[in-house]
């Protein structure tokens, strides 16, 4: 049995090296968004409670970040918890908040984050999160705010429509105060008021969704207008490095016309 496993691993490594050789390092995507779907179903199929799947999902996020850093992907945006997810049971939401708190505590002292100069931002209506988590978010963002080599964005209490509404409110206040005229409102101005305005490239080149579902689920509604979508038929805890490589290879083979 062990020999069979080693044989499979050997084939996997050979295939991974071949797949990586198909990727043009000069045409890598600059920004990848990921809808982290399937944690609960992964746990359910193993007769585990839902948050065991979420913990496995967080472990996979750490690996995914390292894969992207090794490739040189500049920005990553991960859809972890939507505004709609608050409708789940109080017990599950509480456990999720604990998981986010534990892992953000680890981030503050992470060698991977500091050695690679990764700026971390939590995007969404963070005012809806528990106070302890909000305080920790402030600390993480302040600790990494001067980093500009890589960007890790975690969408918590996030909704794409809510993001646009919040941007419109900021713009409306400027109009009300007389600092902005309605005819000065354009796409560039709206983008300057989105949660992602600080990124060198707001729009993801690629959006990956796991678990086989084929919808955006209110993720980066504005920014994803011309993103390339890749649907992967595995749950997020099962996502592999070769799945990322396949998405990048397929992205490089597509002709992006941006409506032209």
Order of alpha helices (4+ residues) and beta strands (2+ residues): alpha-beta-alpha-alpha-beta-alpha-alpha-beta-alpha-beta-alpha-alpha-beta-beta-alpha
